[in-house]
Amino acid sequence: MKTNKRMIALVLALSALSLTSCAAVQALARGDVGGAIIEAGKTVGEIAAAAIEDCANGKVSQEYTAEQEYYIGRGVSGAIMVRYPATEVNSDPRRRQLAYLNQMAGYIEAMSYSVDRRNLGGYVDRSEEEWERQSRFGLYKGVRVGLLESNEVMAYATPGGFIWISQGAVNMCQSEDELAAIIAHELGHIVMNHGMDAYRKATEGKITDSKAFQAFSKEMGPVVGNFAEMVGGFADNLIESGYNKDQEYEADNFGTRALAAAGYDPNAMARMLERVEAYEKSHKDDDKFLSNHPDPKSRIEKVKDLIKNPKNNLKAPAGDPGRTTREKRFREVWGR
Ligand SMILES: [Zn+2]
């Protein structure tokens, strides 16, 4: 019963997104660099209708499907873009930058299937049932990366495969491998399902008990109001606080292994985190996100230990024959 209530809340509000947050959906469509975002209202409406039918027929399980997670991620992406505008894709160099980011992310994601997800250091507690689910995890439409205009150093991962990287974070990186490290880390949050963990916690027991929800639901109907609040709350939480420390360690661990699996230098994860650390030192006072985020020092140490352990076999490729190509490509694409 609880599941059905929650599911109905979810699917109705997914359709509500196109009714209530036009700005968010438009921003999302504009920022969808993969070009695969399809007539939001229609598609979301169809999925909502199908899911409601499933609820009525008792077919809905406890688990969100990859498709549902994708639409949740789109909603959250819309909310992120309301706060931080996506970079306009209005020139060939811009298009090339976005293609570059998306090709890199798609490649790392494909290669990361060889990373043993059960062997990531055990930072996040999971039941056997959750591990089972984790081992079957796949993305509905792959991973896609968008750029945010901001010069602050930021990167976000939403459920369902969306990664948002700020211009500031790109500028911070001094090589393709460091930029790949940001993508691999964010991919870790997605693959290890950290967003949905938070989302499940955030939506539990919130059907009727909030004042904001009650006010909104007078106008829009209860389930619609509930979803708008859920996605908005989730996005706020992601923007203000990020993921928790254990989730950060797990994403670093997965990301370092994914980097090595894709032929990048795994040490780039530590180098990237050292740049974040330096940036934080000079910006802590005026950056709300950073002041809520875990200290990179312990993360850097864990990544270095991980690479040092010969059991993990995380060496930079011998002689690294691709390095020159990567360096040249990075400089060309970003005009450095
Ligand atoms: Zn993270």
Boltz pocket constraint, residues with backbone or C-beta under 6 A from the ligand:
constraints:
  - pocket:
      binder: B
      contacts: [[A, 155], [A, 185], [A, 186], [A, 189], [A, 242], [A, 243], [A, 247], [A, 248], [A, 251]]
      max_distance: 6.0
